[in-house]
Amino acid sequence: MERKILGILGGMGTIATAHFFKVLAERVKAEKDQDYPRIIIDNNPNIPDRTAAITGKGESPVDEIVISLKNLESAGAQVIAMPCISAHYYYDEIAGSTAVPLINMIEETYKVYSEKISGKIVGLLATTGTVISGNFLRFFPEEVMVFPDEYGQENLVMEAIYGEKGIKIGEVDYPKNLLIQAAAELINKGAEAIIAGCTEVSVILKNEDLPVYYLDPIVILAESSILKTGYQLK
């Protein structure tokens, strides 16, 4: 397979973008610098908050996302990864703005779910925007998904991501504890696996933090990006 240039549409948020790049680099089969993919990153912090937009409290991120997509296309990207799950609410609208294939992170996650744990009940740790948008329910059957209750969603998951000691400002221990609590509640509801339904969750929550199977879309997107650009996994 011809090796292709990968574009990363970043800035949603910056810490998650940096984490995605690191995860991808760690999973490429490489023995020297020249074995890694060529990667172009547009880390665009001007993209409005996706959850605010989805919940009607902020402006649409579409225009800025499209600017970044076109920047990546002009720079030579031949495949694009967008490590922000909430932004996939706009996937159909933005994917048509570029001739470059845009990997659907949620679809790739469902493929892994189907291959490895099909039929298992999964709990979703995601932004409120992703939860109410039904992004995951476009691929996952409703009967296999469980969500936090209102308290857990706002005071555990959203606090972990957006709070004054949240992941978006670089904190680790406090938000991790909140997410572990939220995951425990989902497991009590019957979840047999947990999905990191927000890329910030992927930054700090790891396999060893949970007693059940963990689906990490950042890892899944990284591995898909490697394969779709013609490289090999370790």
Buried (B, 14 or more C-beta within 10 A) or exposed (E): EEEBBBBBBBBBBBBBBBBBBEBBBEBBEBEEEEEBBEBBBBBBEEBBBBBBBBBEEBEBBBEBBBBBBBBBBEEEBBBBBBBBBBBBBBBEEBBEBBEBEBBBBBBBBBBBBEEEBEEBBBBBBBBBBBBBBEBBBBBBEEEBBBBBEEEBBEBBBBBBBBBEBBBBEEBEEBBBBBBBBBBBBBBEBEBBBBBBBBBBBBBBBEEEBBEBBBBBBBBBBBBBBBEBBBBEEE
